[in-house]
Structures are given as C-alpha cells and as structure tokens.
Amino acid sequence: MSSPHDFDFFHGDWEVVNRRRADFLDPAGGWEEFPATSRCRPLFDGTANIDEIDMPHLEAKGATLRLFDRETGQWSLNWAASRSGKLYPPVMGRFEDGRGEFYGDDTYDGKEVRVRFVWSGMSAEAAHWEQAFSVDGGDTWVTNWTMDFSRPSGTPGR
C-alpha cells in the first residue's frame, strides 16, 4: 500500500548508470550506456519531492516532481526536460510489495504511447528505475530506458 513516504529512500545524492535504446519503440534496437548524477530533496514534509538529473553525455538535465494524493493514495510523477523545455504528461500509480508502478499516456515520434515507469530494488543505498512504452494499449511493452542508482562513495544518502 502506498504512503506519503514511499520515496523517502530517494532523498539525497546519487550516481546513475543509464541504459537507453537508440529507438524507444524498437525491441531489437541497440542500447547505449552513460553516467549521470542526481539529487533529490523532499517537499511538503515528505509528501512530495523533486529531483534533478544531470546527463552530460546527452548535454541535458531533467527534473521530476513527485506528488502524493492523499485522497487516492496515488503518486503523480511529472517529468520536465531541459532540451525540450517541456513538462510531459504525468504518470500515476502506487507502491505495492516493494515495487512502484506508474502509468500514463503520451506521444513519441508522432505515435500515441502508453508509458510505464517501474521503481524496484529500493534501499538507502540503491534503486532501479525503468521506462517502457506500449503502442497497443498495454498488451506488449518495450523497455527503453533503465537507471541504476547508487550512493556516491563516502556520501550519506540523506
């Protein structure tokens, strides 16, 4: 069951290993890997947070604002990208049994896509995030981006 403190593990500084497909919709497409750094801080006494990720390889930064809706018990994850200057449609969802799943609708390369974010393997020292797109309403998914988070050496998480 989700709570306002599901993302408390994420507060602080992170090193990130990114893997993303060259073509987000091609399940046979090649992958590229690159490093990044991220910093997350809590807002609203922990019921929200914001992080910024710096990806020099892409010459880009991104930010995610996460908000917990106390009425629905769901989180909204709202992504903004520095290169486009856009705030993308949110994905909504919750945590159950140590796994967070979040879904939304967007467009990619002119196609309507269903978007899924998954958070797993969360601890004070590590976490895994992945993004997948579906062009058939969620019947099949193409995982197209993953991030593995770890704490910088000698740096406390919070």
N, C-alpha and C positions, 0 to 999 in steps of 0.2 A: 504494500500500500504506500502510495506516495505521501510525502510530508514536505513542509516548507524548508526542510533542511537536507533534502536529498543531494544537493550539490555542494554541501559544506566541504566535502573531500577535495573539491577543486580549487578552493581559495589558495592563493599564493602563486609562486613562480614555477614554471615547468620548462623542460626541454622537450621538443616534439620531433618525432620521426614521422614524416608524411609519406604516404604512398598514394598516388593517384593515376587513374587511367588516362592515356592520351585522348581517348574518345569515351566520354562518360556513358554512352549508350551501347558500346561495343563490348560484349562479354569476352571476346577474344583479343581485345586491344591490349597493347603493351602498357607497362607500368613505369613510372618514374618515381624516384625516391629523393627526398630532400629534407634538410633540417629546418627547424623554426624554434622560436621561443614564444612563451605565452605567460600572461599574468592575469589572474582573476581576483576580483575583490567583491565582498558581499555588499549588498544594499538592503535597505528596509529591514534591518535587524535579521538578515539572513534569508528572508523570503524572496529575495531576488539577488542576482549578481550580474556582473559584467566582466567580460574578458576581452583582451586584445591579443591577437596573434600576429607576430612579425615573421614574414616569409621572404627573406632577401632573395632567394632563388627565383621567386615569381615577381620580385620588385613590388610586393603588395603587403597590405595588412588587412586584417578583418576584425570584426568585433561581434560578439554575441551578447545580447541582453536576454536573460532568463527571468521569467516572472511566474510565481506560483499563484494560481487562482484558488483561493480558499473555498469558494462555493463548489467548484467542480472537482477539486483535488488534482487538477492537471497543471502541467507546466506549459508555457509557450516559450519557444526558443526562436529568437529574432536575430537573423544574421545580416550584417552590413559589410560591404566590400569596398576597400579604398579605391581600387582600379575603376570600378563602375560608378561609385558614388551612390549605389542603390541599397535600399533596405528591402530584403527579399521577403516573400510571404512566410509567416511563421509556421513552424511545425509544432504540433501539440501532442502531449502524451503524459505518461507517468512511469514510475518505477514499480516493478513487482519482482520479488525474489532476486534482488541484486542486479537487475537489468532494467535499463530505461529504454523505452521505445516511443518514438515521436514521429508523427505523420503529418504531411501537408501536401498541397498542390502547387505546382509552379510550371514554368515553361523552360525548356532547354533546347537551344538550336532550332527554335520555331515549333517544337513539339510539346504538347501537354504531357507533363510527367507527374507521377505520384512520387513523393520524396519520403524517405525513411532515414532517420538518424537512430543509431543504437549506441548506448553507453553500456560498457561492461568492464569487468575486472577492476572495479574502482577500489582504491585504498588511499591512504595518506601519501603513498609513495609512487603510485602508478595508476593509469587508467587507459582504456581503449575506447575510441570513438570510430564509428564508420557511417558512411553515407551510401545509400543505394537509390537508384531510380527505377521506376516501372512505367512502361508505356502502355500496359494492358490492364490498368486499374488495380494493380497489386497482385495479379496472378503470378507473375515472374518478376524477379528483381535482378539488377546488375549493380553489384557493389563497385563503386567507382572512386572512393576516397577513404583512406583509413588514417588515423592518427594514433600513435602510441606515445603516451605522456609519461615522463619520469621526472623526478625532482633533480635539479642541478646538484652536483656533488657538494656536500657540506652546507646545503641551504635547507633550513627548516621549511616545511610546507606552508605553515600558516603564519 
